[in-house]
């Protein structure tokens, strides 16, 4: 009797024995457009300004709570209006009937183009921001799936001013094979940072973990600030049960992550070379250093701690030794610098930091 009821229920004949539909997530190639940066969750939403401004981005990142409320707008306060192009000037003048006005419009357009060229020639050279540096910390996920780690690194460097490099420490590689829980990995990273000599080479430590699901494999990319050991960002990407990744891995137009990078201090280690080579920096082309780039050198970097709970708040560089200028490059991400005048003191290892031009927000 019971088997007959089950047979009827499978055919949909008995309404009081409903079938349960479990895990009905849609099968699609759409990425999960959310991220968390400094404790704030963001969602990628349609930009209301895009309907009226063709140059505005089609989507913007807004805090998740604001997105859920449905009440948000693109920030426009204080934004300068784009200057009229030469073509627009001519088009506006063509509405007049007289040939004199047409000639005047053409002359004005020519003047506008000439002025724009002169302004461009006189404009200071744009110096690209230095790429902050991130270490891909070894975990079971990244070691078992090196293809995922490689693709993630490529997307991070393509979409962000970030330089990602792999871990070469064999002891960390051995430990990483057994790590796949965020808490235990974070603890291991903080312990490693505590026992490191001086500040670490990177500004961020990034690691990958995964969680199995019914329809997808979920991967998380977590960011830790190397100054404080605090989790500062994360985002998620997916793969099908067959292992096919749903791209992109890094969210599109990741503005909150870009702001995180730009607000984080940049530094690299500097070592004394021989008389001919000058000083050796562990940053170069891939960190977006350029010929003639000036950096300030400090002997040491001390942690700043909260007097109430002794938590690390960041780093302060002390005992300035002078300035160096990049003159040559070697390897994938190394460079050579000279100091004129010579640096104040001799040293085996120190720290070079970016120089900000006084009175501006641009990097020198």
Phi, psi and omega in degrees: 000314182295322179295327177293320177297318178297321179296318179293321181295325178293336178270358179079019184274335184249111186288338185272008172238075185289153175266137181272135176254112188253137174055068185264037178295138182291143175275106181211169178262011179288133179282160177278102188273065174223157175202163177233128181225120180052045174082359180251127177272136182239151174233146179271120187233163178295134180278115180299335183285339184296334180292336183248344183232107183295340179273351180285148178296147183290334182222152178226160177263129179231152175305142187300321179296321178293320179298318180294328179288339180077009182242092178209160178212158179288142180286123181232352184297131176078002180278131181287142177284141180296140180289148180293136178282170179298321180297320180295323179298315180296315181301320180292323182285335182292349179286343178283152185275334189276147178292333179297317180295325179294316179296321179296320179295316180297319179296319179295321179297319179296319178298320180298316179296318180296317180296321180295320179295318179295320179296322179293321180292326182274347182293143178294152181295133180281122180261121182295145178295144178293134179289125172294158190243139183228137175263128175277102185286135184289132173227172180300322181295311183290331180280326178280337181232070182298334179293325178290317179298320180293314180296320178298316179299318180296317179293321179298317180288333180283323186261346185229154172284070188223141175246118183253131176227154184277158177281136178246001181281115185295325179295321177290323177297321179293318179291324185297335181296342182250007185251123174214002177259133185303319184294314182291326177291316178300318178298317180296320179294317179297320177296319179296319179295321181296325184265002178284147178281111182067188179291149180292161178299317181275162173273338180224151170247126182242138175219158183244135172230164178222153179228126180287144175229178182287316182254343183219160162262125182259128178245139178242135174251114184249139181248135175238132177288122183291341178285321189246340185077015183262140173293124185241346181198158174196152170209167187235144170225171191227163172219152177288164178303335178279356178097004179281120182286141176263105184271156004280155176282317177270132181305148180292143178046061188281069184303315179301324178291323178296318177296323177299316181293315183294333181269003181258131180301148177251140173206163171213162178278146179230133180237150178282130175263204176275185185297326184278320184277345178073246183237145183250126179254142176269038175212145183204230184304311185289346173267006180067029167288149180232161175303137177083001180293130180265135178229148177263141185250133176236145182289321186217161177233119184253142178285142173260125185242150175290123182295342182276318186233005178065016177285144179289134178251343181157199181235151171231129180269130186233163180059075179293135182253346181134203184232150174232158179235133181289129182235344181200168183227156174210154179061194181285327186207054176226156180211165179241138182230153174243155180239120175222112001289169182300155177293156189294319186228158175280153181199157174270318179213137178217194185229131177256131181237159181289150181255128176259129180297129182303136176084001180226172176259002182273151178276138180277000000 
